[in-house]
Every structure is written in structure tokens, then in C-alpha cells.
Amino acid sequence: MPNHSRSRDRYRDRDRGRHLEEARVYQRDKDDGTYEDIDVGYDAGGQYSRRSPGPLRGHQSRVYDAYDPDEYNESDPMVEHSRPVRPRSPHIRSSPKYQSNIDNGRRRERSKAKESPATSPIKKRDRDRDREGQRRYEDRGGDGSPTKGNRVRERRKDRDKDRDAGDDDSRERRRQKRKQRQRDIVAEKHASGDSANSASQLLSADTLAKFNAEYHQEQTKNHEGQREGDHEYSAAEDERPRGKHRQRKGEFMDKEPHGYDKLRIERRRQRREGTLNEKTLGYEDAEEMDAPRKKGKARMASGAIIEEGRSPELKLRRRGGGGGGGGGGSVFSARWRRRDEDDDPSEDDGGSRRRKKWVWIGIGVVALLLIIIPVAVIESKKHQQSSSSSPAQPQSTLNSGLKNVDPNSIPASAKGTYLDPFTWYDTRDFNLTYTNKTVGGLPVMGLFSTWNDSARANDHVPPLNQSFSYGSQPIRGVNLGGWLSIEPFITPSLFSKYSSSDGVIDEWTLTMKLGSSAASTIEQHYATFINEADFAEMQDAGIDHVRIQYSYWAVTTYDDDPYVPQISWRYLLRAIEYCRKYGLRVNLDLHGIPGSQNGWNHSGRQGTIGWLNGPSGQVNAQRALEIHDQLSQFFAQPRYKNVVTIYGLVNEPRMLSLSVEAVLNWTTQATKLVQKNGVTAHIAFHDGFLDLAKWKYMLKDGPSNMLLDTHQYTIFNLGEVRLNHSAKVQLICNDWVKMISQANSQTDGWGPTICGEFSQADTDCTQYLNNVNQGARWIGTFNNNDASSNVLTPLCPAASNNQGPTCSCDPTNANPSSFSSDYKKFLQTYAEAQFSAYEKGWGWFYWTWQTESAPEWSYKQARDNGFMPQKAYQPAFKCGETIPDFGSLPEYY
């Protein structure tokens, strides 16, 4: 704050608490070095105003203490006001002329006469002032003579004459002095780091309105009294001098005190005499005035007092809240009277007041936070309760079919459940007619009762209602990974919003983190990540099979599961119907089973293997069988005979860590159960990451119509990932072709073999590919907290051969539009070489159709960006042909 806003000598009198309740006295410099008085009071709105011709801008006014008898001069001219006003009490005069010098932000005190140390200088000054004021009042006719008013008017006329008698030079000097003062004050104001508010009101709006009405009545009477010369104040009306108040920034005084001050003086007199009657003073209800104080409502103290932290009313504000409410009244007056008697301004210093101010500010902030935080918590709980009690509303663009559905057609028992289409986020291409029918305990709600299997994917494959020549005609398919079984690297947006401390690394932890919003968030993902247009584009790309991933929570969940139950079941059924529409045959892939079959994030829960392993291993194995019992009953229906042609048991059981015998026994048991329930599709089981040659001797005497599924990637093999681009293609055409041909032979290998997963990615750089925040082998940052498998040295060919720049993941993770033509040629050749190898068996399923930001793992993005053949059955390269030249393609990516 500027120095002029600090506590100074002007507060050092016993009327400091009343300086807002009484009219103010300001003075203006004259050219002879003296001052002229300017009287101020309240205007109709309760603001301070002055009565004086000529401008008095902001801090040009100077504020002084209450009346000092030594400064009174009977011959001083009075200022003529622009409107008739009543005279103020003659014993209330302006304060003494302090020096304007400022020392360390405080006015210097004028010299004081010596007196007994037993007497306070302040009390002595007050006592002398009162005595001298009484003496002068009596000398001027304190007997109540009406001639006093005439003398006042005469002094005003004399003052006007003296003012007008000044020559042009003196006026010019005064103007120059005023300009200089204004420049000094402006400079002082801008040196401050804070701003001051306009003077605060002590009265509420209602009380001021009453005062204003009383003021206008008194003003009329006073004007008449002035004309008659018979209006006066008695000395007993107020025996104390005026209070003091500094002018605040931007404050202008333009009115005299009239009925307002008379009302205050009369109240003080009656209070001293014990005869106070609020209603006789113009108040309609004294209780109404005191009500704000009784309720603890705030009242604003003067600006200076609030800034300096000295107001006892701050406690009232803290208890009662904001606003400038509150009015006069006995309680308020008594509080200020006690302050006048008890407060010693000599003990108050600027540093203490600053500390108090910041203490109060800190208390206010804490109080505000204590209010805001509980309210926010309550609102958050309300929102969560609302979210958990009612599913998210479907988007208007996805639920247009509901306009033809009568809500009353949904039984009360089904409302809000899976069977209520009004709770579905997406209703497109679903049958919205309510039914509670189930097959194998699984609902058929959403399915139409008729179907048509006449569609074909392309001219190179038969329509659905004709048999596919498996073994002689290759499968060309894609996976729908990351859709109904969420994987972090396919949809990183669901995981990247969380920090590593949140521990969101798989669908289990994701749904736990989402809490009550999990159902709406994940169903939105189901509805938007894959839709009908994708199946149409698959058909156009020459694809004829689709491997659809789903997890056991599409069927059921258990007590400790956080997964969103059943909703994915509805999208699985609709996806099969889309495949039917576009002639695409389906490979059902149960991607996650109870307990997790491999402990990897794509099984739903990363960590330990709880299927056929650990204390709950057998329980989860039995649960998986029960799920297949339900699934096989459902998909044995005639409507799925032509479209669901491959039925997978479990994706990637980790047989390197599990008992091989236990896995084989479970596989046999599950196959028999499924076939017993009427499924005629080929039963697919995974190789468990064992060498394909070992399967020559396993499950040879098992159930018929089984299909071995192998997943091949070069980037997870430490020996293969370090190969350069041409060497990778040679590996596929020389080694993998032989490997798949042997596995597919019933004589030399197991028999019918498909490649259920592969990609054209030649690095493991994709975000979250190796689980969330575990780095990449390509650049030597792979760390899964297992010293036996960590890779902390870069494995890219450039690092192995000490050639070229440091290995980098940036080029492969860039937008595919920035890929060079040589790099695109390699990616397409690498994919087509794998087509050739897997077609030596029953065919292939590319992993995967769509990703958010990994183009080397997305068949759709690769095709759109020119590094995948436009037709799967028309590749540009086949093994046996010369490997093309990849130009100057660097080996560090």
C-alpha cells in the first residue's frame, strides 16, 4: 500500500472509532501557505461527498484530525456551498495543520507542550481542546442566541470576498501548487503494489434508505431554520470533537452533513442519558437494525482499519460472511465505544498491522477451502451415484432406432438392465424388440430372427452357404484385436491419461480406475472403434475371414472382478452379423479366461497365471469349461453353422510356464464338451509357444476336427530382431516356409495349422507393445524387472554392426505419411513374404485390423498408406521371387 494508506497521527485521538459516523473536515492549500476548510458529509447513497466550489481531485485533499482550538480563527472566511446547507455545530472544527512531510511512511508529529508524565499527551490534548472549544463557544454566544446563524453567513461572505480579491498572480501560484501536489500524489500512488478500495460503508442498504428519507426531511427543516436564523445546536448535543478519517483513492466529497448527523448526535445524547428510543429517531423497528448483528452477518469497517488489520469487526466478518450488511444500533455503537476507550494507537505499528492483515487473509483462504472442498466432494459423490444408478445416455447419432420403440414395452423388471435398449449406447443394427430368451443362458436380445448366408467375401471364395475348402484354399483374414478385449498398445488413449503411479496397465486396472464410469467409457469404445464400415472395407481389401477377440466377461463375471460384464456380448453378436452381411467367415477367439492363461495384459490381467496354476488354478480351469459350455450351446445354433467356422478354445496359454500335460488334458476336455454341444466348426488351440516340431507327438490321438494355431513375430526373438531388412525377408522365405509346411503335414508335423497372428512391424518400438512403460528391445530400454529377460543394450542392426546413427524409434513411430518409399516397399514385402509362408498351411490372420497410432500393426492403415496390397489375394511379392532392392533404407530403423 502507499504510505498515505498507513496508520498515522490522524488516528491518534479518542474519536478514531467514530470517524465514519460523523461529517468530515478537509482543507485546501491557499497561496499564502495557509488552508481553507472544506466540509464534507454523506450523499443520498451513503457515500462521502464534499461541499465546495472548484475541483478537489482524489488525493489533492488532505485529511486532518478533529478540531483543535488553537487553529480556530473567528475571521476565517467560510466557503459558499452550491446548495443551501445547515451549519455544523460551532465547536466541531477542522483538525490542526500537520506537516505534509513523510518519514518512513508516517506523518511526523507536531511538537507538544511538556506536561506531567502522569498525564497522557493524548488525553491532555483532548482535555485542552474540549475546554477551549467550550470557552470559544460561550464567547460567540453559546446562550442559544439566533444571531449565531447571522454571524456564520457573514463569515462566509467575508471569505468569498477575500478569495475573490486575490490577483491573477496569486491564482496562478495556487494552480501551479495544486498541479505539483497532484503529480506527487499520482507518483506516490503508482509506487504502490496494492490498491485501496473506496471507503467502506458502515450501514446496510435498508438502514441507509431510512437515513436518506430522514435526511431529506431534516434538510427541508434546516433550510427553513437557516432562513429564519433560529436553528442551532446545544453544547450538550455532543461534547466530543469530530472523529478522523483519511480520504481513500478516488473519493470525492460534495455534500454537507445534515439530518444524518443530527440523528447520530441525538442518539449519542440519549444513550448517555439512558433514554434512547430508536423509534423516536425515525426507525420503524429497532430490532430490524440489530438483526444482522445478532445473526452474525458482516459489517465492513473503514478501509484504513481493514487494511491495517485493526478492526474488531473482522471477527464478525469471519463468522458471518461477506457483504456490507448491518447498520447502526446500540450493540454496534457500544462495540465502537469500547474500542475508543480501550484501544491504544501508540501500541500499533505498521509491521504488526501488515502481519495481522496477512493472518486474516490466510484465515479467510482456509475457511474458503474448508467450504469448497466438502461441497466438491459431495457433488462428486452425487455424480458418481448418478452414474452408477443409471447408464450413460446413448448418443443421439447412435440411437435413432429408439424413436420407434415404446418404453412401456420394456417390463419393469427389465428396465435398466442389459435387456433394456434404452440403456444402450449404440442401437444401430440391433433388434430393439424386447425378449428375455436365452440359449445356453446367454441372451439373444438384439438379434433378428432371420438371416441370409448367401453373401461372399469376393469371387475367389465361396459364399457362406457353401463349404470353404480348408487346406486347399488359404484363409486370408485379420484380427479385431484391442476392441472387445482391450490392449494398451492398440488403444493407448485409454491408458496414457494416467501416470505410472496410477498403475493402469491392463483392462483389470483400467476398469478399477474408471469405477462407476467404466461401463459408459468402455461401451463408447466398443461402439466407435469398430463398426460396420470396417467390415465393408475388409471385404473390399480381399479379406475373407475375421478372427474376433472377446473375453470371458462377455459371458459372466465373478465376485472379485472389476470388468464390465456382458456388454461386449452384444457387440460380438452384431459383429458376427456384419461378417455375415459381407460374406466374411468368423474365427471365435476367447482371448481372456478366468485367472489369466499367460499373465499378459491382453488376457485382461497382467501378472501371475491363475489358470491351471496356483491356489485357484483348478477353480479357474473349471470356470473356463463352464463358459465354453454356454458358448458352445449358443454357437451350435443353425444360424452360426455357416458363419462361425473356427471356434478357439483359449488364446496363447503360456505352456513354457504351465504344466504341458495339464494344458493338453484341459484342451481335450474342452474340445469334447464343445463338440458334444453341437459345434461343427474347427476347434482351434494354440501351440503354447512350444517349438512346432514338438507337436508332431502331442494330441495326435485327440478329438477330430482340431486346428493348431501358431503366432509368429520376429521382433520378440532376440536373434531375429537384430536382422537387417533384407535378412528378415530371407528368414521368412527360407526358414518359415519350411517350418509351416512341416507343421501342417500330418506325417511330419501335427497337421492342419494356421497362423492366427503376425504383423509387418520390424521393431518393437510401438508404445506399450511390451506392456505399459517397459521400453523396447530395439533401443535397449526393455526392462520388465526380470534380469534374465531385460534388454538394456540396443538390438537394432546399426548397433550390432556399429554402423550409422544411434538406434531410434522415432522413424517407425512417426506418421505413416512421412515414411519413405523404400521403407514402405520393405514393409509391404515383409508382409507379403509372410502371406506366402502361412499359406503353406491353412492360411493367416493379420494382427490387427485397426490401431489408434501404430500403422505397422494396422492392416487398414497400411493399406490406406500404400504398404499393403490393395487386395489380399493379389500380393506384389511371393517367396521364391527375387527380394526387391530397398535402396538406401538405413538400418537404424
N, C-alpha and C positions, 0 to 999 in steps of 0.2 A: 504494500500500500504506500502511497505518497506520504510525506511527512505530515501534510495537513490533515491526514485521516487518523493520526495517532492521538492518544490522550495528552492533553496539555493543561496549562494552568486554568483554562476556561472551565474545567470540570471541578476545580478545587473550591467549591462552596457548598453549602448545605442544600442548595436547590438543584443539585445535579440530577436528581430523580424526577424533578418536575419540569425539566427544560422542554419537554414536548407538550406539556399540558398548558403552557402559557404562551402569550404572544412573544415574538422575538424582537430584539433591537439590533439593528445592523447600522454601520456607519460608512460614510464615503469620504475619501480624501478631498480636502479643499486646497486651493492653490497656495494658501498661506501656511500650509503644514498642519492645520487643524482638520477636524472632521465635522460632517453634518450627520444628524441622526436620520435613520430611515426605519419606520415602524413596520412590522410585519405581523401577519396573522394567518388564519385558515381561510381558504376559499370554500365555495359550496361543496366541493368534492372532498374536503378534508385535507387537501394539500396546502403546504405553506405558500404564502404569497406576500408580496411587498406592496407598499403604497408610496410611490414616489415618481415624479415626472422624470423622464430621461431613463436611458438604459442602465441596467445593472446586471451584467452578464456573469453567470456562473460564479467563478472564484474571484471576480473583482470585488465582491463584498468581503468584509472582514467581520469575524464573529468575536464578540467580547463577552465579558462576564456581566453579572447583574449590576444593577445601579450602584454607583459609587458617589457618595455625596460630594466628594472633593471635585468631581468633574462637572457638577451642575452649574450652569450659568444662566441667571434669570434673563439675560439679554439675548441668549441664543435665538436666532430666527427659527421658526417652525416651517416644515416642508408642507406646501399646499398639496392636498391629495386630489386625485382626479374625480373622486366621488365623495359626497358628504360622509364623514365618519364621526363616531363619537370619540371624545378624548379619552386617553387612558388615564389611569389613576396617577396623580402627580407625583406620588412618592416612588413610583416604579420608573426608573430611568435607565439610561444606557450604561453599559459596563465601562470600566476605565480603558484608557488608550494604552494598550500594550505595545511594546516594540515589535516590529514585524520581523526582526532578526530571528533566525532559526539555528539552534545549536544542537547537532545530533538528533534532529527530528523533534525537538521540544522547544516551546517558547521559553525565553528567559523570563524569570520572574522579576517584576519591578521591585525596587528596594522597599523594605518595610521598616517602619519605626521600631526601635527596640522596646521591649516590654518585659514584664516579669516572665521568667522561664516557666512559671506555673501556669501561665495562660497561653493557650494555643494561638499562634498568629492568625489562623483562620477564624477562630471564634472571636478574637479581638476585632478583626476586620468587620465581621458580621455585626458585632455589637455596636461598633462605632458607626457603621453605615446605617443601622436602624435608628440610632439616636439622632444622627444628623438629618436623616430623612424626615423624622418626626418634627424636628425643630424647624426645618425649612417649610414643611407643610403648614405648620402653625403660623409661621411668619407670612405665608402667602394667603392666609385667610382660611385656615382649616376649620373655621366655625360654621361651615356649611353655607357661606355667602354665595349667592348666584353670580357674583361678579367674577368668580374664577373662570367661568366659561368665556367671558368677555376678554379677560387677560390672555387666555390661550389663543383666541383668534387674533388679538393684537400682536402677540409674539410671532404668529405665522405670517402676518402681513409684513412685519419688520424683517423677518428672514427673507421673504420674497424680494423686498426692496434691496437688501444687501446683496442678494445673489445677482439681481439684475444690474446692480451698479458696477459690477466688475467690468473692466475694459477688455478689448479684444485680446490683448497680450496675455492677460491672466487666464482667459478661457482657453487660449492655445496651449499654455503651460499645463492646464488641467487635462486637456485632451491628450497631450504627449505623455503625462504621467499615467493616465488610465491605460493607454496603449502599451506602455512598458510593463505595467503590472499584469496586463493580460498576457503579454508574451512570456513573462516569468512564470505565471501560473500554468500556462499551456506546456511550457518546457518541463515544469515540475510534474504535471500530470502524466506526460509521456515517459517520464523516467520511472514510473511505477510499473511493477509487474502484475498488479492486480487492478481490478476495477471496483469502484464503490457504487453501491446502489443508491437510488434516491431515498430520501428519508422515509423511514417506515412509519406506518400509521399505528396509533395505539388503540384505535376504536374500530369496531366492526362496521360493516356497511349499514346494518339496520340502525345502530346507535347513531352513526353519523347522519343518517337521514333524519332522525329525530332532532339532532342538534341543529341541522340546517333549517328545519322548519322553525325551531325556536329562534334561530339566528335572524331569520327574516322578520319575525315579529318584533324582536328586540331592536333590529336596525331601524325599523319604522319609528318605534317609540323614541329611540335615541336621537334620530334626526330631528324629530319634533322638539325634544328636550334641548338640543343644541340651538335651535332657532329661538326658543324661549329663554335660553341661558340659565335654566334651573336644574340641569342634570349634573350630578356629582357622585363621587364615591366617598363613603365614610372611611376614616382611617382604620376602623375596626374590620373592614371587609377583608383585608389581607395584611397582616403585619410583617410578612416576609417579602424580600425582593424577588424579582423575576428569576426563573431558572435560566440556565445557559444551554445553548445548542450551537454546534458548528454547522455551517451550511454544507450540504452534500453536493456532489458533482451534478451539474445541470439543473440545480434548483433555482427557481425564480419566485420572488416574493411580491405579491401585488394586492394584498388585501389587509385591512386592519382587523384586529380582534374586536368583536362587539358582544352580542348576546352570548356567544360561546364562552368568552372569558368571564362574563358576569355570572354565568351559570356555574362555572368552576369555583369562582371566588365565594359565591353564596354557599356552595356545597361544603367548602372547607370551613367556612364560618360556622355553619350549622353542625358540622362534625365535631368541631372543638367544643361547641356548647351542648352537644348531645341531643340536638333537636332535629337531626337530619331526617327529612321526609322526601324520599325520592319522587313521589308523585307530585308534590308541590313544586318541584323544579321542572316539571314538564315531562317526566317519564310516566308512561302509561303503566308500566309494570316493572318494578324494581327487580323482581325475581328473574325476569327475562334477561336483564343486563348481566346478572351474576351467573346465569345458567351455563354459558360457555366455560367459565372458570370451574364450576362445580363438576362439569363433565370432563375436565382435563384438556379442553381444546387449547390450541396455541394462541398466543398473542405476540405480536412482533414488538420487540423493544427498539430503541433508537438505533440507527445504523451504526453510529460510533460505538455504542455499548456492545452490540452484537459482534462487530469486527474485533473488538478487544477482548471478548470472552468474559465480560464482567457482569452480564445480565443474569439476575436470578431467574428471570423468565425463561432462560434456556432450559432449565429443568422442566418447566411446564411444557415447552415445545417438544421436548424429548418424550414426555409421557403422552402428550395429546396429539401429536401430529402437526401437520403444516398449517399454512394459511395465516392470514392476519386477522382471524376472528377474535372476538372478545371486545368488550367495551369498558366503560368506567365502572363505578360501583365501589362500595365500601371495602370489599375484600382487596381489590386491586390497589385502591388508594392506600390502605393500611400497609400493604406489602411495600409500596414505594416509600411510605413514611418511615418504616423500619429501616429501609435501606439508607435513607437520608441520615438517620440517627446513628447507625452502626458502622457504615462503610467509611473507611479512612482512605482517601485517594492517595495520600502520601506513601502508602504501602504498595501501591500498584505501579509496576514498571512495564515498559514495552515488551521486554523479553518474556516476562511472565504471561502477559496477555496473549502474545503470539503462541506460546505453548498451550495455553488454555484453549485458544481458538482451534488449534490442530487436534487437541484432545477431543473437543466436541465434534469436530468434523469426523474424526475416526470413529467415535461412538455412533454417529449418525450412519456412517457407511456400514458398520457392523450390524446395526439394527435393521438397515435396509436389506442386507443379505439374509439376516435371520427371517425376514418376511418372504423374500423372493424364493429362497431355496426350498422351504416347505411347500410353498404354492406350486413350484415347478415339479416337485416330487409327486404331489397329489395329482396334478394334471397328467403327469406321465403315467401314473398308475391307472388313472381313469382311461387314458388312451389304450394302455395295454389290456385292460379289462374289456374295453370295447372291441379291440382287435381279436381277443381270444373268444369272445362270445359270438361274434358274427364274422364270417369270412369276408375277405376283401370284395368289394363290388366289382363285377365284370366291367371291362371297358366297353363303352358304347359301340366301338367299331367291331368288337368281337362277339357281342351277344344280341345281335339284331333278331335272331330266331326266337327270343323270348317274347317278342311282341305278339306272337300268335299262340302263346301258352297262357292258359288261365291259372293264376296262382292257386285258386281253390281246387285245382285238380291234383295238387300235391297234398297227400294226407298229413294231418297234423303230426303224426308220429314220424314222418319222413322229413319234415321241414328242418332246414339247417344241416342235414346230413349229406352224405355222399350222393344219395338218390335225389336230392333237390337241385334241379338245374339252375335255380335262381342263385345258388351259391357258387356256380362255376365261373371261372374267369373267362373261359373261351367256350362258346357253344356252337361254333361253326361245324357243320357237317356231322353233328350228333343228332340222334333221335331224342327229342326232348319230352316224348310221351312217358309219363311215369310208369315204371314197373319195378317190382321188387323181386323179380325172378332171378334165380341164380343157377349156375351149373358148376358142380364141384365146390359149391359155397362161394363162388365168385360171381359178382353181379354182371348182368348183361345190359344194364341201363346204359343207354347211349347208342346201342346198336340198332340198325334197321333189320327188319325181319327177313328181307330178301337180299340177294347178292347175285353178281354176274361174274363168271370166271372166263369170259371169252377174250379178255384183253391179252395182248402180248407186248413184251418189252421192245422188241424190234424184230426185223424179219429174219434174224439169224437164230432165233429161239422160238420154240412152240408157244402157243397161248397157254394160259393157266390150266385150261380144262384138258390139256394133253400132257402126256408124260414128258418130263425132261430127261434127256439121255445122259444121266450122270455117268462119268467115267470115260465117255467118248466125246462129250461136248463140255468144254470147260465152263466153270462158273466165273463170271466177271461181276464182282459185287463190291459194295462199300459198306462200311460200318456207320452206325449213328452214335459213335462214342461221345461221351460228355453231355448227352441230352437227358435221358431218363436215369442214367447213373452218372452223377456229376464228377468230373475230373478237373483239378485245378489248372492244368496246362491248356485244356481246351476252352474253358471259360474262366480265365484269370480275373475277370471283373468281379466275380463273386467272392474272391479271396484277397485281392490286392488292396482293398479298402481297410484291411485290418493290419495292425502291426504284429511283429513277431511275438511280442509278449501276449497277444490275444490267443495264440496257439490254434488259429483256424487253418487246418491243414487237409481236411477231408470233409465228406458230406456229414459225418457224425458231428464234428466240432462246428461246422457251419450252421447246421440246424440248431445246435445248442446255443450258439451265439445269437442267432436270429430270434429265438424264443417264440413268442406269440405271433411274430410276423413271418415265420418260416413258411407256413402254408401259402400265403399270398405271394411271397417273393419267389418261391420255387415254382409255383404253378405259372407265374408270369414267364419264367424261364422256359417251362415246358411249352407254353403257347406261342412263344416268339422265336425260339432258337431253331426249331424245325417245323415247317408247315407244308401244306400241300404243294406249293411251288417247288419245293426241294425235290419231291418225288417226281414231279413232271420233268425237272431238269435232269434227274438221274436217268430217266428213260431216254431223254434226248442225248445223253452222253454215252449211250450204248451199254449202260449198266443193266443187268438182268436179275441180280439178287441183292437183297439188303439184309445185313446182319444187325438186328435191333437189340441193343443192350437195355436191360432192366434189372432191378434188384428185388430182393425178397420183400421189401416193404411195400411193393406194389400189391402184394397179396395180404400181408399181415405184419404187425409189429408186436414186440414183446414189452414187458413191463419197464425195462430199463432203457428202451430205445427212444432217442430223440427224433428219429426220422419222421418225415411227413408221410402218413400212411395212405395207401390206396389211390391217391390222385393220379399217380403215374400210370396206374392200370387203365384208366380211361383213355389216356393219350396213346398207350401201347395198342389198344384195340383200334383206335382211329387210324394209327399209322399203318396197321395191317390192312385196313380198308383202303387207304390211299395206295398201298402197294398193289392191292387187287385191282384198283381202278387203272393203274398204269402197267399192269402185266408183270409186276416185279414179284419174284418169289422171296419167301422170308426164311431167315435163319434166326430162330429164337435163341438169345444168349442170356442165360441167368448169370449176370455179371458179379453179383454180390450175394453171398448166402450167410445164414446166421453164424456169428462168431468170426467171420472172415477166413477165407481159404488160403490167403497168402500174406496178410498183414500189410498190404499196399493200399494206397489211398483210393484206387479205383474200385476196391472191394467195398468201400463205404467207410471203413475204419482202419487207419494206419496204426501199426504197432504189432502186437503179438497175434499169432494164428490161434483162433479159438474153435476151429472146426477140426474134428478128429485129433484134437491136441489140447492138452491142459485139462483142468478140472471140469470144464463144461464141454469138452470135446465131443463126447458121445451124445450129450443132450442136443447140441447144435447139429450133429450129424442126423439125429432123428428128426429134428425140426426141418432140416433140408429135405428129407424124404417126404414129410407131410406136405410141404409146399409143392413138391413135384406131384404128389398125389392129386392135389387140387388142380394144378396147372394142366396136367395130362388129361384129366377128365374134361376140362374146359376145351382144350385144343384138339380133342378127339372128335369134336362135333363135325358133322359133314361140311359145314361152311368153311372149315380150315384145312380140309384134306388136300386141296389143290394149291393153296397159297402158302401154308406153313409146311415146307418140305424138309427142313432141317430143325431138329429140336436139340438144343445144347443143354448139357447137364450142369456144368459149373465151369466158369472161366478161370483158367490158369491156376489150378491147385499147385501149391508150391511143394512139389514132391521131393525136392532136394532137402527140405526141412521136415517133411512129414513121413510117416511110415508108408512106403510104397505099397505094401500088402494091404494096409487099411484103406488106402485110396482105391486100389483095384477092387477090393471087396465091396466098398460102398458104390462104386461105379456100376458094378454088375447088378447089385441090388436095385439101384435106381432105374437102370435100363429095363429090367424085368417089370418093375412097378409101372413104368410109363407105358410100356408096350401092352401090359395086361389091361390098362385102362383104355386101350383102343387107338393109341397113336401109331400111325403108319409111317410117319416121317423118319428120316435117317437120324439116328441118335449120335450126336457129336460129343466127343470127350477130348480133353486137352492132353498133350504129351507130358505135361508137368515139368518141362524144361530138361527132360532127360534126353540123352543122345537118341536120335531117331532109330539108330541101328538096334538099340536095346528093345525096341518094341516088336522086334521080329519074334520074340519069345513070350510076350506078355499079352494076356487077354485073347489069345488065339482061339481058345475054346469057349469064349464068352458068347453072349447073345448075338443073334444075327442083326444085320442092317445097321451096324455101328460104323462110325466115321471118325478117323483120327484127325485131330485139329492141331496144327503146329503154327507158332508165331515166330517170325524171323525178322530180326533187326541187326544191322551191322554196328550200329552206334553204341550198343551196350556191351559189346565184346571188345576187351582192351586190345586184342590183336588186330581186329578189323577196323576199328575207328581210326587208327593211325595211317591207314592206307590212303594213297592219293586217289584222285578222281578216276583215272583210267583203271587202276588196280581194283577199285571197288566193283566196277562193271565186269572186269575179268573174273573176279571171285564168284560173282553170281552165275555167270555163264559157264564157267569151268567146274566149279565145285557144287553149287547149289542145284544146278540142273541134275547132276548125278545123284545128289542126296535125296531130292524129292522123287526122282524116278525110282530109286531103290525102295524108299519107304512106301510108295504107292503099290509096289508089287507084293502080291500075297505070297510069292515064293521067296523073294529076297528080303522082304520087309513085312510090315504089319498088314498092309492092304490099303483100302481107299483112304486117301489123305488129301486134306485141303489146307491151304494157308489162310487161317482166319484173320491174321493181322500182319501188316507190313506197311512201310511208308517209303517215301523217296528222300527223307531227311538224311543228310550225310554227317550231321553233327548232333550233339545232344545239348545244343545251346538254348533251345526254347525255354522260356520262363516256366518254372515249376515242373518241367518234364521229369526231373529226378526228385520228385517230391518238393514241397514248398521250402524254398530257401536252403537248398542243399548244393547249389553250384553245378558245374559242368565238368566232365572229363576233358572236353576239348581244350579248355584253357587252364586246366589244373586246379579247379576250385571245388571239386566234388568232395564233400565231407558229410558223411552220414553217421558220424560218431562211431564208426567201426574201423579200426586201424587196418584190418585185413582187406577192406574194400575201398578205403579212401583213395582218391587220386588227386594228389597235390602237385603234380608236375604236368604241364601241358602235353596233350597227346596228338595235337594236330600235326599233319605231315611236315609242315615247315619247322616245327620244333624238333621233330625226330631227326630231320635231315640237316638241322642247323642252317636252314635256308630262309631267306626273306624276313619280313617283319614279324613281330610277335603275334602269336595266335590271337584271334579276336572273334567274338561272337556278333559284333555289330553288323557285318555284311549280311549274315544269314538271318538276323532278326530284323533287318530293315524292311521297309515296304516293298512288296514284290515288283512294283513299277520301277524300282531302282536297280533291279537285277540286270546284270549284263547279258547279252545274247549268248555268250559262251557258257555262262552259269546256267541259264535256262536250258540250253541244249544238254548239258550234263544231267540236270535234274530229270528231264524227260527220258533220256536214255537210261538212266539208272532205274526209273520206274518201269520202263518197258522191258528191260532185261529181267526184272523180277516177274513180270507177267509171263515171260517165256518159261522161266524156271517153274513157277507154280502151276502152269498149265500142263506140266508133265504129270501132275497129279490130277485132282478133280477141279482145280481152279483156285481162285483167290478172292479175298475181301480186303480192299484197301482201308487202312486206318488213317484218317476217318473222313467222313464227308465234309464236315464243316468245323471250323475253329474260329475263335474271335481274332486271333492275332498271330497264328503260326501257319503261314502259307505252305510250308514244306510238309505239313501234316494234313492239309485240306485238299481233297480231290477237287472240290468245287473251285477253290481259289486258284489252284494250279491250272485247271482248265481255263478259267477266266483270264489268267495272266500269261498263257502261252507256254507252259512247261508240262502239259499233259495232253495226250492225243484227244482230239475232239470226239472221236468215237473209240470206245474201249476195245472194240473188235478190229480196229484199224491202226495198230501201232506203227510208228515210223522205224522202229528198230526191233529186231529179234535176235536172240542169241544164235550164234553161228555166222552172223554177218560181221563185217569189219567194224570195230569200235570207232566211232567218229572222232575227229580231232576237236578238242575243246579249246584250241587256240592258246591264248596267253592266260588262261584261268589260273590265278595264283593258288598255292596250296595251303595258305593260312586260313582259307575258309572254303 
